[in-house]
Amino acid sequence: FRGVTETSIKVGVAVPDFDALQQAGVSNYQGEADIAFQAFFDAINENGGVFGRQIEPVYVPFDFLDPASQDVACAEFAGDHEVFIVLYGLLTANNLCLTELNETMVMTRSFQTSEMRERSGDTLWLQLNASDDERARILGIAVHESGRLDGKTVGILASQSQGDGLEGRVLQEVLD
């Protein structure tokens, strides 16, 4: 597969440009992501890598406030470097450049909607934090399976509806 050889795996890391945020007046410095990731990759590589393959990191910066810089980062990951997966990801729908357009896997902290999952098709998009719709679905299933509310009417109120019919789908899944 793209980015994987007998001896290595190319892993992309989307590195936020916190200096650009600072210059725009947004104080949101979270440290040097590439340093933290490099320590993580070094530890994995020192212990034999992933199935005997060494991780070859590719760090590409992007500006939170500049969608064009995220398009450039996508092109670098998918085209120039042909990475196996991108960690950290870009912002929200900008990740579709990787998954939908370039069939490049992504692992993000969150910010994924049902529509984006569907648009990504068979390309894996891992999300480390459960999305609001996933949390609501899991909660609904747990309540249903407990039987504690049998015969009662249950409603799920979403604090931030994305207008995708989520509430109806969640309730339907729980009730089926």
PyMOL commands that set and color helices and strands:
alter all, ss='L'
color gray80, all
select helices_A, chain A and resi 18-23+33-46+67-80+92-102+114-120+132-146+166-175
alter helices_A, ss='H'
color red, helices_A
select strands_A, chain A and resi 8-16+54-62+85-88+105-108+125-127
alter strands_A, ss='S'
color yellow, strands_A
deselect
rebuild
show_as cartoon
